[in-house]
Amino acid sequence: MSAERAGEAADCRRCDAVCCRLTVIVDAQDGIAEHLTELTDEGLTVMARDEDGWCVAIDSARMNCSIYDARPEVCRRFHMGGPYCEAVREDYYRHGTARGIPLHLTGDPQ
């Protein structure tokens, strides 16, 4: 992680919302509106992203999730400051990429 980010605890208000740029696979049981999703070449339904790589559910004026109470299960499993959050933030700050971050969840949430 960059020197200015090293040692900082994750805080969504100070983060670049890296998690909101992940590829989020949507399950039919999530009940996400079709206009917020897209189909990948592999046939997976995912949250759509805008041209800058942000999830389309982000309210850009307030920088928060506009469907937070009804967000996909995979988003509910992503814990701020958890090991995966820290790893994604570190990779983002090291490589400076915001577009097309693949989602990798294994096992139970941390």
Rosetta blueprint (number, residue, H / E / L):
1 M L
2 S L
3 A L
4 E L
5 R L
6 A L
7 G L
8 E L
9 A L
10 A L
11 D L
12 C L
13 R L
14 R L
15 C L
16 D L
17 A L
18 V H
19 C H
20 C H
21 R H
22 L E
23 T L
24 V L
25 I E
26 V L
27 D L
28 A H
29 Q H
30 D H
31 G L
32 I L
33 A L
34 E H
35 H H
36 L H
37 T E
38 E E
39 L E
40 T L
41 D L
42 E L
43 G L
44 L L
45 T E
46 V E
47 M E
48 A L
49 R E
50 D L
51 E L
52 D L
53 G L
54 W L
55 C E
56 V L
57 A L
58 I E
59 D E
60 S L
61 A L
62 R L
63 M L
64 N E
65 C E
66 S L
67 I L
68 Y H
69 D H
70 A H
71 R L
72 P L
73 E H
74 V H
75 C H
76 R H
77 R L
78 F L
79 H L
80 M L
81 G L
82 G L
83 P H
84 Y H
85 C H
86 E H
87 A H
88 V H
89 R H
90 E H
91 D H
92 Y H
93 Y H
94 R H
95 H H
96 G L
97 T L
98 A L
99 R L
100 G L
101 I E
102 P L
103 L L
104 H L
105 L L
106 T L
107 G L
108 D L
109 P L
110 Q L
